[in-house]
């Protein structure tokens, strides 16, 4: 082992290549972190912890990147998620920062801070969900409502339990975390089947009747997603109809239970189109929007800084809306947004809230 003075003369990039890049796990990285100030600085590199996070938990989505910001970096997010995994085993649960990042999406608005936010929580009370899983759903509903109320001044919340049929446990009204906690404490599981389509249809009725005309509308589906392909297709059709009939609508799904059918949930809340013609139309619309945006930018640059800049056609996919689009009007041709007001990918509107990889009771 060279003396300390000799080690101090070794460039950082050499130490990284010969020592850090040969470490195979985060435990070794943490142990090296404790040996000296220099190694502490080198092992704190965010890119390295981001890659370790990716290796352990898979590709990063928007949700994980936002969670890293909330945690103060990927190193801290890695530690938080590792602790959560150890505590929750054999269940899979999100760490606190991931939950916060997910609920933040329910607070987003397209028309400024004065816009109302209306959220309908659809809670699965079917026979494939047991008491522990049902309680996990209700706990999320109350915690999310508290976070929503703290972030949004004008926030409306409703809770609908569904099985073969639906039961409105809390009508759409001003968010009151304490009253909602009492309501959820008194809820009794309905048991029976899992009729997601009737639940989404009820959410649409509540939003159309009780939400402000220009409100953001969020439907939050909490379920194990265990439905057959016909039921999933029907639920998707109802969700599509809701997004066509009302403005500012987004659907979210939280997987809860044993053997959660993640694929069906992604399909229901807006998975990729299964028809080749539809998929090609979406791709063509995206290409046209990108080309229009490029032309607009080039024209603005040529005209100089004083020239007015037209709104790009791609605005619809990023949360902007065309002027004059009224309540109940259909989206423009090709402007399929995957049941999201901002065109957010379904993967970023799904979270495994309380999942175990085994068959239900």
Secondary structure, DSSP 8 states (H G I E B T S, - for coil): ---HHHHHTS-HHHHHHHTGGG--SHHHHHHHHTT-HHHHHHHT-HHHHHHHHHHHH-S--HHHHHHHHHHTSHHHHHHHHHHHHHHHTTSB---HHHHHHHHHHHH--SS-TTS-EEEEEEEE-STTS-HHHHHHHHHHHHHHHHHHHHH-SSEEEEEEEESSSEEEEEEEEE--HHHHHHHHHT-----S---HHHHHHHHHHHHHHHS-TT-EEEEEEEE-----HHHHHHHHHHHHHHHHHSSSEEEEEEEEEET--HHHHHHHTT---SSHHHHHHHHHHHHHHHHHHHHHHHHHHHH-TTS-----GGGGGGT---TT--TT----TT---SS-TT---GGGGEEEEEEESS---
